[in-house]
């Protein structure tokens, strides 16, 4: 599969919104928001999000958005050395193509310009995602029990971190 990765902007709001709704439908346990919450957001909010401080990246195959991930730098001064990898998703038809590795690499390359470490949360049930993040340099630092509640079911989340400065235990 041939693919390209680029940063998304406000002009991508409709495309990203549709993809986000697909993500939430396909993998509801993987994300903190629900389809109903996402659908309720006006298009202008999506445009504002895509032009804000958070960097959104999309993976495209034949001009179709098939993957996304975003990076958010902590804003508080004492935490400004940290950032977050959020909203990672690759559509089923693009899995196994190398796109997920390339997308994570692109986001981490961007993050290196802004922070010393990147954090993420991933469902403890999601072995393929954990393996992907470990291959990108992340390691599990803890687990948050009952991080999400969907219906009557709880999802535990592993907390993971990738250090850029090699001072992993200080």
C-alpha positions in Angstrom: 0.0 0.0 0.0 1.3 3.4 -0.9 0.6 6.1 1.6 1.5 9.7 2.5 1.5 11.3 5.9 0.9 15.0 6.5 -0.2 17.4 9.1 -3.9 18.2 9.0 -5.3 21.7 9.1 -8.7 23.4 9.3 -9.3 22.7 5.6 -9.4 18.9 6.6 -12.1 19.4 9.3 -14.9 17.6 7.4 -12.7 14.7 6.4 -11.2 14.3 9.9 -14.6 14.6 11.5 -15.9 11.7 9.3 -12.8 9.6 10.0 -13.0 10.3 13.8 -16.7 9.1 13.8 -15.6 6.0 12.0 -12.8 5.4 14.5 -15.2 5.8 17.4 -17.6 3.3 15.9 -14.9 0.8 15.0 -13.0 0.9 18.2 -15.1 2.4 21.0 -13.0 0.9 23.8 -9.9 2.7 22.5 -11.0 6.3 22.9 -12.3 8.5 25.8 -15.0 10.2 23.8 -18.1 8.7 22.3 -19.7 9.0 18.9 -22.6 11.0 20.4 -20.1 13.5 21.9 -18.2 13.8 18.6 -21.3 14.2 16.5 -22.5 17.0 18.7 -19.5 19.1 18.0 -20.1 21.7 15.4 -17.8 21.7 12.3 -16.3 25.1 13.5 -15.0 23.3 16.7 -13.3 20.7 14.5 -11.7 23.5 12.4 -10.6 25.3 15.6 -9.1 22.0 16.9 -7.2 21.4 13.7 -5.7 24.9 13.8 -4.8 25.0 17.5 -1.8 24.0 19.5 -2.4 20.2 19.1 -0.7 18.8 16.0 -2.9 16.4 14.0 -1.4 14.1 11.5 -3.1 12.0 8.9 -2.1 9.0 6.8 -3.6 8.9 3.3 -3.9 6.1 0.8 -5.0 7.2 -2.7 -6.2 10.6 -1.1 -8.3 8.7 1.5 -7.7 9.4 5.1 -6.9 5.9 6.6 -4.9 6.8 9.8 -4.6 9.6 12.3 -2.6 10.5 15.4 -2.1 13.7 17.2 0.4 15.3 19.6 -0.3 17.7 22.5 2.4 19.5 24.4 1.7 20.1 28.1 1.0 23.8 28.6 1.9 24.2 32.3 5.5 25.5 32.8 6.5 22.7 35.1 5.2 20.0 32.8 6.2 21.7 29.5 9.0 19.1 28.9 6.2 16.5 28.4 3.8 15.8 25.5 1.0 13.3 24.7 0.5 11.0 21.8 -3.3 10.8 21.4 -6.0 9.6 19.0 -3.9 6.9 17.2 -5.9 4.9 14.8 -5.3 3.0 11.6 -8.2 1.7 9.5 -8.4 -2.0 9.1 -7.6 -1.9 5.3 -4.3 -0.1 6.1 -3.1 -2.3 9.0 0.0 -4.3 8.3 1.2 -1.9 5.6 3.8 -0.1 7.7 1.7 3.0 8.0 1.3 2.8 11.7 5.1 2.7 12.3 5.5 5.6 9.8 2.7 7.7 11.4 4.1 7.2 15.0 7.5 8.1 13.7 6.2 11.3 12.1 4.5 12.3 15.3 7.6 11.5 17.4 9.8 13.5 15.0 7.5 16.5 15.5 7.4 15.9 19.3 11.3 15.9 19.5 11.2 19.6 18.5 9.1 20.5 21.5 9.5 18.1 24.4 11.9 15.6 26.1 9.3 12.8 26.6 6.0 11.7 25.2 3.3 9.9 27.2 0.3 7.9 26.1 -2.5 5.7 27.4 -3.4 2.4 25.8 -6.0 -0.2 26.7 -4.3 -3.1 28.6 -6.3 -5.5 26.3 -4.7 -4.0 23.1 -1.6 -6.2 22.6 -1.0 -5.1 19.0 -1.0 -1.4 19.9 1.3 -2.1 22.9 3.7 -4.0 20.7 3.7 -1.1 18.2 4.4 1.5 20.9 7.2 -0.6 22.4 8.8 -0.9 19.0 8.7 2.9 18.7 10.6 3.3 22.1 7.7 3.5 24.6 7.7 1.5 27.8 4.9 0.8 30.3 5.3 2.8 33.5 2.0 1.8 35.2 -1.6 0.9 34.8 -4.7 2.9 35.6 -7.4 0.6 36.6 -10.9 1.4 35.4 -9.6 4.2 33.2 -12.7 4.1 31.0 -16.3 2.9 31.6 -18.3 1.8 28.6 -21.7 0.7 29.6 -21.1 -1.5 32.6 -17.6 -2.5 31.5 -14.3 -1.0 32.7 -11.2 -0.7 30.6 -7.8 -0.6 32.3 -5.1 1.5 30.6 -1.4 1.1 30.5 0.5 4.4 30.8 3.5 4.4 28.5 6.4 6.9 28.0 9.1 7.5 25.4 12.1 9.5 26.5 14.1 11.4 24.0 16.9 12.5 26.4 17.9 9.0 27.6 17.4 10.0 31.3 14.7 7.4 31.8 14.7 7.0 35.5 15.5 10.4 36.9 
